[in-house]
């Protein structure tokens, strides 16, 4: 196995449902941007992995055919909110194993307004066992699935560590502040802690509207290649994936609301990546993590080893999660402010980190960034952690 290099990245600006172009148009635009970034022709791509959640089978082919019809394998991937990073994981494996020299991972989504819900109410839901466990280990109020899971995890965290609920608002304010410098961000107006706390409640007792990411439409794409391919085609592929882990739930995972939303999965995946890469969290400068709800960002700090268990409140109050602190977390604005089109999210996270490692992130550039960490989570479940390093 050899490390895969990032040859090219591309994305379109995310938008609210009802304002989007067809997924075919958004996806092909992102793919063409990645090809242009790499300065290679589509005919050199040997495999493609298409990630999305809401759409019929073979939507990936439909989107890709606008770029070209070269007969390559196209694999459609649906792994809930971690779909984009799952496509990246598969493309990276294909290149790192030597099966191919150049692979494409792309993701897209056309979402509907409102809370996420199942499209298949005539059969068992994969979330039924999780909801049963949630009811057994907590007195969670009723509500849409994601709100119940992440809302109750946030409540459990505050109760376990005696933290102030304003930490969730402070994270939202930080993410929005970062988004103001991102031309690809959905939201571009600042927030205050008081505005977040006073916003309409979406799940009692702590979650308000500004603590949840919005349903969003968009697309992103990443081209991966071998080092020899990059040299042959004169691609300046100076970012490589030096560690990556994808894990799912284990038998003793679902013991409390915090672990039901993937805290233990995150910790396992992060530990494997640190061992693979020989790089620890203290060596990282910039991070894109899965902040679908601000409580999840808080919980993920600890899962990734950025602070000690129960230390997130001090970490946040000391501004260690932003410019001037130990880490710059979600410089893009994260899912909270950039938007969260499920199939595109993991690839948009990758794109953002590559820009920082190249030094091309503009006004939000993290100075001296040479190591970056990515975390993408899907309930049901999967957690994917990826370590990037600037080389050459």
URLINRA-V835008 format. One record per pair of residues at least 6 apart in sequence whose ideal C-beta (glycine too) atoms are under 8 Angstrom apart, sorted by the first residue. I is the first residue (numbers start at 1). J is the second residue. If there is no record, write none. Layout:
[[I/J] [I/J]]
This chain:
[[1/96] [1/97] [2/96] [2/98] [2/226] [2/227] [3/96] [3/227] [3/240] [3/241] [3/242] [4/91] [4/92] [4/95] [4/96] [4/224] [4/225] [4/226] [4/240] [4/241] [5/224] [5/225] [5/226] [5/227] [5/230] [5/235] [5/237] [5/238] [5/239] [5/240] [5/241] [5/391] [6/222] [6/223] [6/224] [6/237] [6/239] [6/240] [6/241] [6/350] [6/354] [6/388] [7/34] [7/37] [7/38] [7/40] [7/102] [7/223] [7/224] [7/225] [7/229] [7/230] [7/235] [7/237] [8/33] [8/34] [8/35] [8/36] [8/37] [8/38] [8/39] [8/40] [8/222] [8/223] [8/235] [9/33] [9/34] [9/37] [9/220] [9/221] [9/222] [9/223] [9/350] [9/351] [9/354] [9/355] [10/29] [10/30] [10/31] [10/32] [10/33] [10/34] [10/35] [10/36] [10/37] [10/220] [10/221] [10/351] [11/30] [11/33] [11/184] [11/218] [11/219] [11/220] [11/221] [11/344] [11/347] [11/348] [11/351] [12/26] [12/29] [12/30] [12/33] [12/218] [12/219] [12/220] [13/183] [13/184] [13/186] [13/218] [14/184] [14/185] [14/186] [14/216] [14/217] [14/218] [14/338] [14/339] [14/341] [14/344] [14/348] [15/186] [15/216] [15/217] [15/218] [15/339] [16/113] [16/186] [16/214] [16/215] [16/216] [16/217] [17/110] [17/111] [17/112] [17/113] [17/215] [17/216] [17/217] [18/113] [19/217] [20/26] [20/110] [20/217] [20/218] [22/110] [23/52] [23/55] [23/59] [23/63] [23/108] [23/109] [23/110] [23/217] [23/219] [24/62] [24/63] [24/66] [25/66] [26/108] [26/217] [26/218] [26/219] [27/50] [27/63] [27/64] [27/66] [27/106] [27/107] [27/108] [27/219] [27/221] [28/63] [28/64] [28/66] [28/67] [29/219] [30/106] [30/108] [30/219] [30/220] [30/221] [30/344] [31/42] [31/63] [31/64] [31/67] [31/104] [31/106] [31/221] [32/67] [33/221] [34/104] [34/106] [34/221] [34/222] [34/223] [35/41] [35/42] [35/67] [35/223] [37/223] [38/223] [38/225] [38/235] [38/237] [39/234] [39/235] [40/102] [40/223] [40/233] [40/235] [42/67] [42/68] [42/70] [43/68] [43/70] [44/102] [44/233] [45/70] [45/72] [45/102] [45/103] [45/104] [45/223] [46/72] [46/100] [46/101] [46/102] [46/103] [47/72] [47/73] [47/74] [47/75] [47/91] [47/94] [47/99] [47/100] [47/103] [47/104] [48/60] [48/64] [48/72] [48/73] [48/74] [48/75] [48/103] [48/104] [48/105] [48/106] [49/60] [49/74] [49/75] [49/77] [49/87] [49/88] [49/90] [49/91] [49/103] [49/104] [49/105] [49/106] [50/59] [50/60] [50/61] [50/63] [50/64] [50/74] [50/75] [50/76] [50/77] [50/87] [50/106] [50/107] [50/108] [50/343] [51/76] [51/77] [51/78] [51/79] [51/83] [51/84] [51/86] [51/87] [51/105] [51/106] [51/107] [51/108] [51/343] [51/344] [51/346] [51/347] [52/59] [52/60] [52/76] [52/77] [52/78] [52/83] [52/107] [52/108] [52/109] [52/342] [52/343] [53/78] [53/80] [53/81] [53/83] [53/109] [53/342] [53/343] [54/109] [54/110] [54/111] [54/112] [54/119] [54/342] [55/110] [57/76] [58/74] [58/76] [59/76] [59/108] [60/74] [60/75] [60/76] [60/106] [61/74] [61/76] [63/106] [63/108] [63/219] [64/74] [64/106] [75/90] [77/83] [77/86] [77/87] [77/90] [77/343] [78/343] [79/86] [79/378] [79/380] [79/382] [80/342] [80/378] [80/379] [80/380] [80/381] [80/382] [81/290] [81/292] [81/340] [81/342] [81/345] [81/376] [81/377] [81/378] [81/379] [82/246] [82/290] [82/346] [82/376] [82/377] [82/378] [82/382] [82/383] [82/384] [83/107] [83/342] [83/343] [83/345] [83/346] [83/378] [84/105] [84/107] [84/220] [84/342] [84/343] [84/344] [84/345] [84/346] [84/347] [84/348] [84/349] [84/350] [84/376] [85/246] [85/345] [85/346] [85/347] [85/349] [85/350] [85/374] [85/376] [85/384] [85/386] [86/246] [86/346] [86/378] [86/382] [86/384] [87/105] [87/106] [87/107] [87/346] [87/347] [88/105] [88/222] [88/224] [88/346] [88/347] [88/350] [88/384] [88/386] [89/244] [89/246] [89/384] [89/386] [90/105] [91/103] [91/104] [91/105] [91/222] [91/224] [92/103] [92/224] [92/241] [92/244] [93/99] [94/100] [94/103] [95/101] [95/102] [95/103] [95/224] [95/225] [95/226] [96/241] [98/226] [101/225] [101/226] [101/228] [101/229] [102/223] [102/224] [102/225] [102/226] [102/229] [103/223] [103/224] [103/225] [104/221] [104/222] [104/223] [104/224] [105/221] [105/222] [105/224] [105/347] [106/219] [106/220] [106/221] [106/222] [106/347] [107/219] [107/220] [107/221] [107/341] [107/343] [107/344] [107/345] [107/346] [107/347] [108/218] [108/219] [108/220] [108/341] [108/343] [108/344] [109/216] [109/217] [109/218] [109/219] [109/341] [109/342] [109/343] [109/344] [110/217] [110/341] [111/215] [111/216] [111/217] [111/341] [111/342] [112/215] [113/215] [114/215] [115/144] [115/145] [115/146] [115/147] [116/144] [116/145] [116/146] [116/215] [117/144] [117/145] [118/125] [118/127] [118/145] [126/380] [127/145] [127/379] [127/380] [129/254] [130/149] [130/254] [130/260] [130/379] [130/380] [131/145] [131/148] [133/254] [133/260] [134/140] [134/148] [134/149] [134/152] [134/257] [134/260] [137/255] [137/256] [137/257] [137/260] [138/152] [138/155] [138/156] [138/256] [138/257] [140/148] [140/151] [140/152] [140/257] [141/148] [141/151] [141/203] [141/204] [142/148] [143/151] [143/203] [145/379] [146/292] [146/293] [146/379] [147/202] [147/203] [147/207] [147/212] [148/203] [149/257] [149/260] [149/261] [149/379] [150/207] [150/261] [150/292] [150/293] [150/295] [150/296] [151/202] [151/203] [151/204] [151/206] [151/207] [151/293] [151/295] [152/257] [153/257] [153/258] [153/260] [153/261] [153/263] [153/295] [153/296] [153/299] [154/168] [154/206] [154/207] [154/293] [154/294] [154/295] [154/298] [154/299] [155/205] [155/206] [155/257] [156/256] [156/257] [156/258] [157/163] [157/258] [157/295] [157/298] [157/299] [157/312] [158/164] [158/165] [158/206] [160/258] [160/310] [161/310] [161/312] [161/313] [163/310] [163/312] [163/313] [164/313] [165/205] [165/206] [166/193] [166/197] [167/298] [167/312] [167/313] [167/316] [167/317] [168/196] [168/206] [168/207] [168/211] [168/294] [168/295] [168/298] [169/193] [169/196] [169/197] [169/208] [169/210] [169/211] [169/294] [170/193] [170/316] [170/317] [171/291] [171/294] [171/297] [171/298] [171/316] [171/321] [171/336] [172/191] [172/196] [172/210] [172/211] [172/294] [172/336] [173/190] [173/191] [173/192] [173/193] [173/196] [174/316] [174/321] [174/322] [174/329] [174/330] [175/291] [175/294] [175/297] [175/330] [175/333] [175/334] [175/336] [175/337] [176/187] [176/189] [176/190] [176/191] [176/333] [176/336] [176/337] [177/190] [177/191] [177/322] [178/322] [178/328] [178/330] [178/331] [178/332] [178/333] [178/334] [178/337] [178/364] [179/185] [179/186] [179/187] [179/188] [179/332] [179/333] [179/334] [179/336] [179/337] [179/338] [180/188] [180/189] [180/190] [180/333] [181/331] [181/362] [181/363] [181/364] [182/331] [182/332] [182/333] [182/337] [182/338] [182/364] [183/362] [184/332] [184/338] [184/348] [185/332] [185/333] [185/337] [185/338] [185/339] [186/214] [186/216] [186/333] [186/337] [186/338] [186/339] [187/214] [187/333] [187/337] [187/338] [191/210] [195/210] [196/208] [196/210] [196/211] [197/208] [198/208] [199/208] [199/209] [199/210] [199/211] [200/208] [200/209] [201/207] [201/208] [201/209] [202/208] [202/209] [202/211] [202/212] [206/295] [207/293] [207/295] [211/293] [211/294] [211/295] [211/336] [212/292] [212/293] [212/294] [212/336] [213/291] [213/292] [213/293] [213/334] [213/335] [213/336] [213/339] [213/340] [214/339] [214/340] [215/340] [216/339] [216/340] [216/341] [217/341] [218/339] [218/341] [218/344] [218/348] [219/341] [219/344] [220/344] [220/345] [220/347] [220/348] [220/350] [220/351] [221/347] [222/347] [222/350] [222/351] [222/354] [224/241] [225/233] [225/235] [225/237] [227/237] [227/240] [229/235] [230/236] [230/237] [238/357] [238/358] [238/390] [238/391] [238/392] [239/354] [239/357] [239/358] [239/388] [239/389] [239/390] [239/391] [240/388] [240/389] [240/391] [241/386] [241/387] [241/388] [242/276] [242/277] [242/279] [242/387] [242/388] [242/389] [243/272] [243/273] [243/274] [243/275] [243/276] [243/277] [243/279] [243/385] [243/386] [243/387] [244/273] [244/276] [244/384] [244/385] [244/386] [244/387] [245/268] [245/269] [245/270] [245/272] [245/273] [245/276] [245/384] [245/385] [246/269] [246/382] [246/383] [246/384] [247/265] [247/268] [247/269] [247/272] [247/382] [247/383] [248/265] [248/381] [248/382] [248/383] [249/265] [249/381] [250/264] [253/259] [253/260] [253/264] [253/265] [254/260] [258/299] [261/296] [261/299] [261/377] [261/379] [262/303] [262/377] [262/379] [262/381] [262/383] [263/299] [263/300] [263/302] [263/303] [264/303] [265/377] [265/381] [265/382] [265/383] [266/300] [266/303] [266/304] [266/375] [266/377] [266/383] [266/385] [267/303] [267/304] [267/305] [268/383] [269/375] [269/383] [269/384] [269/385] [270/281] [270/303] [270/304] [270/305] [270/375] [270/385] [271/305] [272/385] [273/373] [273/385] [273/386] [273/387] [274/280] [274/281] [274/305] [274/387] [276/387] [277/387] [277/389] [279/371] [279/387] [279/389] [280/305] [281/304] [281/305] [281/306] [281/373] [282/326] [283/371] [284/327] [284/371] [284/372] [284/373] [284/387] [285/327] [285/328] [285/356] [285/366] [285/368] [285/369] [285/370] [285/371] [285/372] [286/327] [286/328] [286/331] [286/353] [286/356] [286/357] [286/366] [286/369] [286/371] [286/372] [286/373] [287/304] [287/306] [287/327] [287/328] [287/329] [287/330] [287/372] [287/373] [287/374] [287/375] [288/329] [288/330] [288/331] [288/332] [288/334] [288/349] [288/350] [288/352] [288/353] [288/372] [288/373] [288/374] [288/375] [289/297] [289/300] [289/304] [289/329] [289/330] [289/334] [289/373] [289/374] [289/375] [290/296] [290/297] [290/300] [290/335] [290/345] [290/375] [290/376] [290/377] [291/297] [291/300] [291/330] [291/334] [291/335] [291/336] [292/335] [292/340] [292/377] [294/336] [296/377] [297/329] [297/330] [297/334] [297/336] [298/312] [298/316] [299/312] [300/375] [300/377] [301/307] [301/312] [301/315] [301/321] [301/329] [302/308] [302/309] [302/310] [302/311] [302/312] [303/375] [304/373] [304/375] [304/385] [306/315] [306/320] [306/321] [306/326] [306/327] [306/329] [307/314] [307/315] [307/320] [315/321] [318/325] [319/325] [320/326] [320/327] [321/327] [321/328] [321/329] [322/328] [322/329] [323/331] [323/366] [328/366] [330/336] [331/352] [331/356] [331/361] [331/364] [331/366] [332/338] [332/348] [332/349] [332/352] [332/364] [335/345] [338/348] [345/376] [346/374] [346/376] [346/384] [349/374] [349/376] [350/374] [350/386] [350/388] [352/361] [353/372] [353/373] [353/374] [353/388] [354/388] [355/361] [356/365] [356/366] [356/369] [356/372] [357/369] [357/370] [357/371] [357/372] [357/388] [357/389] [357/390] [358/390] [359/365] [359/369] [369/390] [370/389] [370/390] [371/387] [371/388] [371/389] [371/390] [372/387] [372/388] [372/389] [373/385] [373/386] [373/387] [373/388] [374/384] [374/385] [374/386] [374/387] [374/388] [375/383] [375/384] [375/385] [376/383] [376/384] [376/386] [377/383] [377/384]]
